[in-house]
């Protein structure tokens, strides 16, 4: 049974929503954030990447960064940029990209559901990244960035969402500079909210699509607050964390491509000969970049030329949900045994390029000093759920979701 509850969000005034809303903190560096937020005092980057308001020499994990984040959030509230709803609500958040829309329900999920594997994961988290967001949540006393969750579609939930959309006007409706449309409806009707809660109770599981570090950090802050308040009831806000829940049939995973700095001592001819033992290697017939159209095929850009690689039978276990992933096939048959990249999380010779940036970015990176690039067929939602259901994890950088959820449209106060 899934716990999903309404809450009293802090939200921007309608005329300021477009100025407040920003991409997640972890898709940009500090310098990029400074440029984005320059001359915009409403930008939520002042909260999520508060180092932009401090001396650039200060360490990103210095306590002053978290104190600044807390002060900046308090300022947005004190000045009336963010207003808290009087009653507990759910919210509908629609994103539209290239004419395609996805609509999620915004509310709070349970830290116990996370701990008890009702909210399922498919990635490992890093302790240093967790520690950063734990401090951020703790100092701000709020979940400032929503966790991106998905679930297997359920007819009753669809009916409730459709009925609200048909009979209500949105509170926010704007398009950001990247062309993404953002539309928000407030579900402030108590019977409807109760019906939504009841509908989610019929689900067995939720799945983290994006935001593993934010989720783990939010849960650990909740556990910390429980330890500090041993007489907690389980109903306090710190027992829950901010999430947006999308039905899986509305989501799109994009390719997550790879570039590598060198061929581990091989010449191009020797490298291709090595590949040929486990892949059918063909020069790409069409002009331009090669984008794989089916699973178990890969594009490779080497020496200003695109190739198509097709995995041969027997080089992966078809019955293992992790080993049959294309990212695993690439790692287990090329990156590690041939190119010597045993741990792609830490090896400085490899980098990862989200599909939103296109294959021309792979060509640019190779022209700028990398040696070889691989274009990937996207991981599917079925793959993600199968791996989470099996209690295993994907290799790093297996999924790239677009569009990204904007931060600042909903803030969950933990008090």
C-alpha positions as CSV (number, residue, x, y, z in Angstrom):
1,X,0.0,0.0,0.0
2,X,1.4,3.4,-1.1
3,X,1.1,6.4,1.3
4,X,0.6,9.6,-0.7
5,X,-0.7,12.7,1.1
6,X,-1.6,16.3,0.4
7,X,0.4,19.1,2.0
8,X,0.5,22.9,2.4
9,X,3.0,23.9,-0.2
10,X,4.9,27.2,-0.3
11,X,4.3,28.3,-3.9
12,X,5.3,31.4,-5.9
13,X,2.8,34.1,-6.7
14,X,1.4,33.4,-10.1
15,X,3.1,36.4,-11.7
16,X,6.5,35.3,-10.3
17,X,6.3,31.6,-11.0
18,X,8.3,31.8,-14.2
19,X,11.0,33.8,-12.5
20,X,11.2,31.5,-9.5
21,X,11.2,28.1,-11.2
22,X,14.6,26.7,-12.0
23,X,16.2,23.4,-13.2
24,X,17.5,21.0,-10.5
25,X,20.6,22.0,-8.7
26,X,22.6,19.0,-10.0
27,X,22.3,19.6,-13.7
28,X,24.6,22.7,-13.7
29,X,27.7,23.9,-12.0
30,X,28.1,27.0,-9.8
31,X,29.3,29.3,-12.5
32,X,26.4,28.3,-14.8
33,X,24.0,28.9,-11.9
34,X,25.5,32.4,-11.3
35,X,24.9,33.3,-14.9
36,X,21.4,32.0,-14.9
37,X,20.4,33.8,-11.7
38,X,22.2,37.0,-12.4
39,X,19.8,40.0,-12.1
40,X,17.0,37.7,-11.0
41,X,16.5,37.9,-7.2
42,X,13.5,35.5,-7.5
43,X,15.5,32.6,-8.9
44,X,15.3,29.5,-6.8
45,X,18.9,28.9,-7.5
46,X,19.6,31.3,-4.7
47,X,18.2,28.6,-2.5
48,X,19.3,25.4,-4.2
49,X,22.8,26.6,-5.1
50,X,23.3,29.3,-2.5
51,X,27.0,29.4,-3.1
52,X,26.2,31.7,-6.0
53,X,25.7,34.5,-3.4
54,X,29.0,33.9,-1.7
55,X,32.7,34.3,-2.6
56,X,33.5,31.8,-5.4
57,X,36.5,30.7,-3.3
58,X,34.3,29.2,-0.6
59,X,34.0,25.4,-0.6
60,X,30.7,24.1,-1.9
61,X,30.2,22.2,1.4
62,X,31.1,25.0,3.7
63,X,28.5,25.6,6.4
64,X,28.1,29.2,5.1
65,X,26.5,27.8,1.9
66,X,23.7,26.1,3.9
67,X,23.2,29.1,6.1
68,X,22.9,31.2,3.0
69,X,20.3,28.8,1.5
70,X,18.2,29.0,4.7
71,X,18.4,32.8,4.7
72,X,17.5,33.0,1.0
73,X,14.5,30.7,1.4
74,X,13.3,32.7,4.4
75,X,13.7,35.9,2.4
76,X,11.5,34.6,-0.4
77,X,8.8,33.7,2.1
78,X,9.1,37.0,4.1
79,X,8.9,39.1,1.0
80,X,5.8,37.3,-0.2
81,X,7.4,35.7,-3.2
82,X,6.4,32.3,-1.8
83,X,3.1,31.9,-0.1
84,X,1.9,28.9,1.8
85,X,-1.5,27.4,1.0
86,X,-3.9,27.5,3.9
87,X,-5.1,24.0,3.5
88,X,-3.5,20.7,2.5
89,X,-3.7,20.2,-1.3
90,X,-2.5,18.0,-4.1
91,X,-1.2,19.7,-7.2
92,X,-1.1,18.7,-10.9
93,X,2.1,19.5,-12.7
94,X,2.0,19.3,-16.5
95,X,5.2,19.6,-18.6
96,X,5.0,19.9,-22.4
97,X,8.1,19.4,-24.6
98,X,8.0,19.3,-28.3
99,X,4.3,18.9,-28.3
100,X,4.3,16.0,-25.9
101,X,2.9,16.3,-22.4
102,X,3.2,14.4,-19.1
103,X,1.1,15.2,-16.0
104,X,2.1,14.3,-12.5
105,X,0.5,14.5,-9.1
106,X,2.5,16.5,-6.5
107,X,2.2,15.5,-2.9
108,X,4.2,13.9,-0.1
109,X,5.4,10.3,0.1
110,X,6.4,8.4,3.2
111,X,10.0,7.9,4.5
112,X,8.8,4.5,5.8
113,X,7.7,3.5,2.3
114,X,11.2,4.3,1.1
115,X,12.8,2.3,3.9
116,X,10.4,-0.6,3.4
117,X,11.1,-0.8,-0.4
118,X,7.6,0.2,-1.3
119,X,9.4,3.1,-3.0
120,X,11.8,1.2,-5.2
121,X,15.3,2.3,-6.3
122,X,17.5,1.4,-9.3
123,X,20.7,3.3,-8.5
124,X,23.3,3.4,-5.8
125,X,23.9,6.8,-4.1
126,X,27.2,8.4,-3.2
127,X,27.8,9.4,0.4
128,X,29.3,12.8,-0.4
129,X,26.3,13.8,-2.5
130,X,23.9,12.6,0.2
131,X,25.7,14.5,2.9
132,X,25.3,17.7,0.9
133,X,21.6,17.4,0.4
134,X,21.1,16.2,4.0
135,X,22.6,19.5,5.3
136,X,20.6,21.5,2.7
137,X,17.3,19.9,3.7
138,X,18.1,20.1,7.4
139,X,19.3,23.8,7.4
140,X,16.3,24.9,5.2
141,X,13.9,22.8,7.2
142,X,12.3,22.0,3.9
143,X,12.3,19.7,0.8
144,X,13.1,22.3,-1.9
145,X,13.4,19.9,-4.8
146,X,10.8,17.3,-5.7
147,X,11.6,13.6,-6.2
148,X,10.6,12.3,-9.6
149,X,8.6,9.0,-9.1
150,X,6.6,6.8,-11.4
151,X,4.1,4.1,-11.1
152,X,2.2,1.6,-13.2
153,X,-0.9,3.3,-14.6
154,X,-4.1,2.9,-12.7
155,X,-7.5,3.7,-14.2
156,X,-9.0,5.3,-11.1
157,X,-6.1,7.8,-10.7
158,X,-6.4,8.7,-14.4
159,X,-10.1,9.3,-14.0
160,X,-9.5,11.6,-11.0
161,X,-6.8,13.6,-12.8
162,X,-8.9,13.9,-16.0
163,X,-12.0,15.1,-14.1
164,X,-10.0,17.8,-12.4
165,X,-8.4,19.0,-15.6
166,X,-11.8,19.1,-17.4
167,X,-13.4,21.4,-14.7
168,X,-10.6,23.7,-13.4
169,X,-8.3,26.3,-14.7
170,X,-4.6,26.3,-14.0
171,X,-2.9,28.5,-11.4
172,X,0.4,28.7,-13.4
173,X,0.9,28.4,-17.1
174,X,4.2,29.5,-18.6
175,X,7.0,28.5,-21.0
176,X,10.7,28.5,-19.9
177,X,13.6,29.7,-22.1
178,X,14.2,26.1,-23.2
179,X,10.8,25.9,-24.7
180,X,9.3,23.6,-22.0
181,X,5.7,24.4,-21.0
182,X,4.8,24.3,-17.3
183,X,1.2,24.2,-16.1
184,X,0.0,23.7,-12.5
185,X,-3.5,23.1,-11.1
186,X,-4.2,23.2,-7.3
187,X,-6.5,20.3,-6.1
188,X,-8.0,22.0,-3.1
189,X,-11.1,19.9,-2.8
190,X,-11.1,17.7,0.3
191,X,-13.2,14.8,-1.2
192,X,-11.1,14.7,-4.3
193,X,-7.9,14.7,-2.3
194,X,-9.2,11.8,-0.2
195,X,-10.1,9.9,-3.3
196,X,-6.6,10.4,-4.6
197,X,-5.1,9.1,-1.4
198,X,-7.3,6.1,-1.5
199,X,-6.5,5.3,-5.1
200,X,-2.8,5.3,-4.4
201,X,-3.4,2.9,-1.4
202,X,-4.3,0.3,-4.1
203,X,-0.8,0.5,-5.6
204,X,1.9,-1.9,-4.4
205,X,4.9,0.2,-5.4
206,X,6.3,3.5,-6.5
207,X,9.6,3.7,-8.5
208,X,12.2,6.4,-8.3
209,X,12.7,7.7,-11.9
210,X,15.1,10.5,-11.0
211,X,16.4,12.0,-7.7
212,X,17.9,9.1,-5.8
213,X,20.2,11.4,-3.8
214,X,17.5,13.8,-3.0
215,X,15.2,11.0,-1.8
216,X,17.9,9.3,0.3
217,X,18.8,12.6,1.9
218,X,15.2,13.6,2.6
219,X,14.6,10.2,4.3
220,X,17.8,10.6,6.4
221,X,16.7,14.0,7.6
222,X,13.3,12.5,8.6
223,X,15.0,9.8,10.5
224,X,17.3,12.3,12.2
225,X,14.2,14.3,13.3
226,X,12.6,11.2,14.7
227,X,15.7,10.5,16.8
228,X,15.6,14.1,18.1
229,X,11.9,13.7,18.9
230,X,11.4,10.2,20.3
231,X,7.7,10.9,21.0
232,X,7.0,11.5,17.4
233,X,3.6,10.3,16.1
234,X,4.4,9.6,12.5
235,X,2.1,12.3,11.3
236,X,4.7,15.2,11.5
237,X,5.8,16.6,8.2
238,X,9.3,15.3,8.6
239,X,7.9,11.8,8.1
240,X,7.2,12.7,4.5
241,X,9.0,14.1,1.5
242,X,8.1,16.1,-1.6
243,X,7.5,14.1,-4.8
244,X,5.9,14.3,-8.2
245,X,4.2,11.0,-9.3
246,X,3.8,10.3,-13.0
247,X,2.2,7.2,-14.7
248,X,4.9,5.3,-16.5
249,X,3.1,5.3,-19.8
250,X,3.5,9.1,-20.0
251,X,7.3,9.2,-19.4
252,X,10.2,9.2,-21.9
253,X,13.7,8.1,-21.2
254,X,16.3,9.5,-23.5
255,X,19.7,8.0,-24.5
256,X,22.7,8.6,-22.1
257,X,25.8,8.5,-24.3
258,X,29.5,8.0,-23.6
259,X,32.7,9.6,-24.7
260,X,36.2,8.2,-23.9
261,X,39.5,10.0,-23.8
262,X,41.7,7.3,-25.4
263,X,41.8,3.8,-26.8
264,X,43.9,2.4,-23.9
265,X,47.0,2.1,-26.1
266,X,45.4,0.5,-29.2
267,X,45.4,2.0,-32.6
268,X,42.0,2.5,-34.2
269,X,42.5,-0.6,-36.4
270,X,43.5,-2.7,-33.4
271,X,40.5,-1.4,-31.4
272,X,38.0,-2.2,-34.2
273,X,39.5,-5.7,-34.6
274,X,39.0,-6.2,-30.8
275,X,35.4,-5.1,-31.1
276,X,34.7,-7.4,-34.0
277,X,35.1,-10.4,-31.8
278,X,31.9,-9.5,-29.9
279,X,30.1,-7.1,-32.2
280,X,29.2,-6.8,-35.9
281,X,31.0,-3.6,-36.9
282,X,29.7,-1.7,-39.9
283,X,30.3,1.7,-41.3
284,X,27.1,3.7,-40.8
285,X,25.4,3.8,-44.2
286,X,23.5,7.1,-43.9
287,X,25.1,10.5,-43.8
288,X,25.4,12.2,-40.4
289,X,25.3,10.9,-36.9
290,X,24.2,7.3,-36.2
291,X,21.4,6.9,-33.6
292,X,20.6,3.3,-32.6
293,X,17.0,2.3,-33.5
294,X,16.7,-1.0,-31.6
295,X,18.1,-2.5,-28.4
296,X,21.6,-4.1,-28.5
297,X,22.9,-1.8,-31.2
298,X,25.3,1.1,-30.7
299,X,26.7,4.0,-32.6
300,X,30.4,4.6,-32.5
301,X,32.2,7.8,-33.6
302,X,35.9,7.3,-34.2
303,X,38.3,9.1,-36.5
304,X,35.5,11.4,-37.9
305,X,33.5,8.4,-39.0
306,X,30.3,6.8,-37.6
307,X,29.9,3.0,-37.2
308,X,27.1,0.7,-36.2
309,X,27.9,-2.0,-33.6
310,X,25.5,-4.9,-33.2
311,X,26.0,-7.2,-30.2
312,X,26.6,-10.8,-31.2
313,X,24.6,-13.6,-29.6
314,X,25.9,-15.0,-26.4
315,X,27.8,-12.0,-25.1
316,X,25.2,-11.1,-22.5
317,X,22.6,-13.0,-20.3
318,X,19.2,-12.4,-21.8
319,X,17.5,-13.6,-18.6
320,X,19.3,-11.1,-16.3
321,X,17.6,-7.7,-16.3
322,X,20.8,-5.8,-15.6
323,X,23.2,-7.7,-17.9
324,X,20.8,-7.4,-20.9
325,X,20.8,-3.6,-20.6
326,X,22.7,-1.9,-23.4
327,X,24.7,0.1,-20.9
328,X,25.8,-3.1,-19.3
329,X,26.7,-4.7,-22.7
330,X,28.8,-1.7,-23.5
331,X,30.5,-1.7,-20.1
332,X,31.1,-5.5,-19.9
333,X,32.3,-6.0,-23.4
334,X,34.0,-2.7,-24.4
335,X,34.6,-0.2,-21.7
336,X,36.1,-2.5,-19.1
337,X,37.9,-5.4,-21.0
338,X,39.2,-3.3,-23.9
339,X,39.4,0.3,-22.8
340,X,40.3,-0.5,-19.2
341,X,37.4,1.5,-17.6
342,X,36.5,-0.7,-14.6
343,X,34.6,1.9,-12.6
344,X,32.9,4.5,-14.8
345,X,31.8,6.4,-11.6
346,X,35.4,7.4,-10.8
347,X,37.4,6.9,-14.0
348,X,38.4,10.4,-15.4
349,X,38.8,9.0,-18.9
350,X,35.1,8.7,-19.5
351,X,32.3,11.3,-19.6
352,X,28.5,11.0,-20.1
353,X,26.4,13.1,-22.4
354,X,22.6,13.3,-21.9
355,X,20.6,12.7,-25.1
356,X,18.9,16.1,-24.8
357,X,22.2,17.5,-26.1
358,X,22.1,15.5,-29.4
359,X,24.7,13.4,-31.2
360,X,26.5,16.5,-32.6
361,X,27.7,17.0,-29.0
362,X,29.4,13.7,-29.2
363,X,31.2,14.7,-32.4
364,X,32.1,18.0,-30.8
365,X,33.6,16.3,-27.8
366,X,35.7,14.0,-29.9
367,X,36.9,17.0,-31.9
368,X,37.8,18.7,-28.6
369,X,40.1,16.0,-27.2
370,X,38.1,12.8,-26.6
371,X,38.9,9.9,-28.8
372,X,35.8,7.8,-29.2
373,X,32.1,8.3,-28.6
374,X,29.2,5.8,-28.2
375,X,25.6,6.6,-28.9
376,X,23.1,4.4,-27.0
377,X,19.6,3.1,-27.4
378,X,17.5,4.4,-24.4
379,X,16.8,2.3,-21.4
380,X,13.1,1.6,-21.2
381,X,10.6,2.1,-18.3
382,X,10.0,-1.6,-18.3
383,X,13.8,-2.2,-17.8
384,X,13.8,0.2,-14.9
385,X,10.9,-1.4,-13.2
386,X,12.1,-4.9,-13.8
387,X,15.5,-4.1,-12.2
388,X,13.9,-2.3,-9.3
389,X,11.5,-5.2,-8.7
390,X,14.5,-7.6,-8.8
391,X,16.1,-5.6,-6.0
392,X,19.2,-4.8,-8.2
393,X,20.6,-1.6,-9.5
394,X,21.5,-0.3,-12.9
395,X,25.0,0.7,-14.0
396,X,25.7,4.4,-13.5
397,X,24.3,6.9,-16.0
398,X,21.7,4.5,-17.4
399,X,18.7,6.9,-17.7
400,X,18.2,10.5,-18.8
401,X,14.7,11.8,-18.2
402,X,13.4,14.9,-20.0
403,X,11.9,17.3,-19.3
404,X,13.4,17.9,-15.9
405,X,11.2,18.9,-12.9
406,X,11.5,22.6,-12.0
407,X,12.4,23.4,-8.4
408,X,10.7,26.3,-6.6
409,X,7.2,25.7,-7.7
410,X,6.5,23.6,-4.6
411,X,8.3,23.7,-1.3
412,X,7.5,21.3,1.5
413,X,8.1,22.7,5.0
414,X,9.1,20.0,7.5
415,X,7.7,21.8,10.6
